[in-house]
Every structure is written in C-alpha cells, then in structure tokens.
Amino acid sequence: MTHRALQILWPAFLVAGVIEMLLFASIEPGEVRWFGFLLGWEPVTIHSIVFLLLWLLVSGASAMTVLLQQTAEELDPPKGAPPRF
C-alpha cells in the first residue's frame, strides 16, 4: 500500500511544482486578489498554499487513475484469497 501511495504522490509532487512555476511566471504573488481585495499575505505563504492545493488536486487525479486501472478481482478478491496490494 505504501508503494502505491508513493507511486501517486511523487509524480504529483513534481507536476505540482512545474504547474506552480508556470503559474507564478505570469502572476506576481504579492498582487493576488480575493474577491477584489488584496490578500496581503507574504509571497512565500501564497506559494506554499498554492503548491499544496495543486499537489492535492494532481494527487486526486492520479489516485482516480490508479483506482480506475484496477480490475474487479483487485477491488473485491474472492473469499479466502489473500489481499493484493
């Protein structure tokens, strides 16, 4: 189970980093507005929150891909069979 989680989280980490670099290459973090008002947060805080949100989003998409690739036997093994991870 840990191996599968790492297969999901590590590529998602890398992709979130690339997306964040592309995003903040065109947007200044100190000028981010929320409903028309400046947030007033430090740029490092904005970078961190956006990165974690992107990582969560990409991890969810990767986890759905892994879930959809599993066969019926992997999701619901026959009775008496050892669980497969």
C-alpha positions as CSV (number, residue, x, y, z in Angstrom):
1,M,0.0,0.0,0.0
2,T,2.9,2.4,0.8
3,H,4.4,1.7,-2.6
4,R,1.2,2.6,-4.4
5,A,0.8,5.8,-2.4
6,L,4.4,6.8,-3.4
7,Q,3.6,6.0,-7.0
8,I,0.8,8.5,-6.8
9,L,2.3,11.2,-4.6
10,W,5.8,11.6,-6.1
11,P,4.8,12.3,-9.7
12,A,2.0,14.5,-8.4
13,F,4.6,16.5,-6.4
14,L,6.7,17.0,-9.5
15,V,3.8,18.0,-11.7
16,A,2.5,20.4,-9.0
17,G,5.9,22.1,-8.9
18,V,6.0,22.5,-12.6
19,I,2.5,24.0,-12.7
20,E,3.3,26.4,-9.9
21,M,6.4,27.6,-11.7
22,L,4.4,28.2,-14.8
23,L,1.6,29.9,-12.9
24,F,3.9,32.3,-11.0
25,A,5.9,33.1,-14.0
26,S,2.9,35.0,-15.2
27,I,1.3,36.1,-11.9
28,E,3.0,38.2,-9.2
29,P,2.1,36.5,-5.8
30,G,2.1,39.8,-4.0
31,E,-0.7,41.1,-6.3
32,V,-3.1,38.2,-5.8
33,R,-6.7,39.4,-5.1
34,W,-9.5,37.5,-3.5
35,F,-13.0,38.9,-4.4
36,G,-11.3,42.2,-5.4
37,F,-9.3,42.7,-2.3
38,L,-5.5,42.2,-1.9
39,L,-4.7,39.2,0.3
40,G,-1.8,41.0,2.0
41,W,0.0,37.7,2.6
42,E,3.7,37.1,2.2
43,P,4.6,35.7,-1.2
44,V,6.1,32.6,0.4
45,T,2.8,31.9,2.1
46,I,0.9,32.2,-1.2
47,H,3.5,30.0,-3.0
48,S,3.1,27.4,-0.2
49,I,-0.7,27.3,-0.2
50,V,-0.9,27.2,-4.0
51,F,1.6,24.4,-4.2
52,L,-0.2,22.3,-1.6
53,L,-3.6,22.9,-3.3
54,L,-2.0,21.9,-6.7
55,W,-0.4,18.8,-5.1
56,L,-3.7,17.8,-3.6
57,L,-5.5,18.3,-6.9
58,V,-3.0,16.4,-9.0
59,S,-2.8,13.6,-6.4
60,G,-6.5,13.2,-6.5
61,A,-6.4,12.9,-10.3
62,S,-3.6,10.4,-10.1
63,A,-5.4,8.4,-7.4
64,M,-8.5,8.2,-9.6
65,T,-6.4,6.9,-12.5
66,V,-5.0,4.2,-10.3
67,L,-8.4,3.3,-9.0
68,L,-9.9,3.0,-12.5
69,Q,-7.0,0.8,-13.7
70,Q,-7.8,-1.9,-11.1
71,T,-9.6,-5.0,-12.1
72,A,-12.7,-6.3,-10.3
73,E,-10.6,-9.1,-8.7
74,E,-8.2,-6.5,-7.2
75,L,-11.0,-4.4,-5.8
76,D,-13.1,-7.4,-4.5
77,P,-10.9,-10.6,-4.2
78,P,-12.7,-14.0,-4.0
79,K,-13.4,-15.2,-0.5
80,G,-10.5,-16.8,1.2
81,A,-7.9,-15.3,-1.2
82,P,-5.2,-13.2,0.4
83,P,-5.5,-9.4,-0.2
84,R,-3.4,-8.0,-3.1
85,F,-1.8,-4.6,-2.7
